[in-house]
Amino acid sequence: MSAVLIAVVAVFFLLMGGYALAAPAAVVRPFGFRVETAVARSEIRAVYGGFGIAVAALLVAAAANVGGIRTGAVLAVAAALGGMAAGRIVSRVVDRAVGFYPVWFYCGVELVAAGLLCAAA
């Protein structure tokens, strides 16, 4: 069952990464970013695209427990997701309130994914 939980999160990262590589401006549009330069598209492709696909690959290896990496890899990704959610919460304290989407929606996604990975560790 733990491999299935890890795979669910891996699929999320794979889809996000593929979408970011194909349509970088669309990925950040809900957050109000305007992507007008090749440098901006490159950054989005790197951080959301390449990194997302690398995390998906790491999670696939963790699901298969290649080289005994499951616990370490899964907890590292869970910690990163928790850190992302924490950053959104800090922003809520520092900045003005925002609507549910996209900030709180993705905070929830990050917390759920982190929880799934912790349960699978």
N, C-alpha and C positions, 0 to 999 in steps of 0.2 A: 504494500500500500504506500509506503514512503516513496518508492520510485515514481508512483503515479502523481503524488503531490509535487514532487520535484519537477516532473515533466510538465505539469500544468503551468508552473511558473516559467519554465524554459520556453514553452510555446508563447507565452505573453512577451517575453524578451525577444524571441525570434520575430514575431509579428511586428513589434514596435521597431526593431532594428531594420527589418526589411522595408517597412513603410518610410522610415527616416531616410534610408538610402535612396528610395525612389522619389519621395516627395518631401524634401526637407522643410519647405515653407509651410506645408499643410500640418506638419507635426506640431509646430510651435504657434500656429495661428490662434488657437484657443486662448493662449496666454498673452495675446496682444503684441507679439513680436512681428516686426516687418522685416522680411528677409529680402534684401535688395542687391546683395553683392555675392560674388563667387566665394569670397572668404567666409561670409556668414553661412552659406550653404555647406561649405566644407566643414565648418565647425559643427553644425548640426549633424551632418552625416557621420562625423567622427564620434561625437559624444553620444548621440541617440542611436545612430546606425551601427557603426563598427563596434562600439562598446556593448550595445545591446545584443548583437549577434555573438560576440565573444562570451558574454555572460550566459547566453543560451547554450553555447557549446560546452562551457564549463559545467553547467547544470546537467547536461546530458551525460557528461563523463561522471559527474557525481551520482546521478541516478543509477548508472551502471557500476558505480564504486570502483572505477578504474584506478588502480594503484592505491586503493584505500583512502581516496580523497573525500569520500562522501561527507563526513561530519564537518571537516574544515571548510570545504568549499561551500556547503550549504549554509553554514553559520556565517561565513564571510559575506555572502550575498544577502542573507537576512539582515545582517548588521548594516550593510549599505542601504538597503530599503528602509530600515528603521531610521537611519540618519537622514534620508530624504524626507520622510514623514516628519521627523523632528524639525527639520529646517522649515517646513511649511507651517508648523505650529508656532515656531519662533516668529516667523513672518507675520502671523496672525496677531501676535502680541505687539509687535513693533509697528506694523502697518495698519491701515484701516481695514475694516471688515470687507470681505468679498463674498460673492454668491457661492452656492454649492459647486457649480461647475465653472472652471476646471479644477481649481485648487483643492477643494475638499473631496471631490470625486477621486482625484489621483492620490491624495493622502490616504483615503480609504483603501484604494487598490494596493498601495505600498504596504500598509499595515496588514491587510489580509495576506498578501504574498509573503511578507516576513513571517507571519504566523504559520502559514502552510509550511514554509521551509523549516522553521523551528520544530514543528511537529514531526517533520520528516528526518530531522538530524539524528 
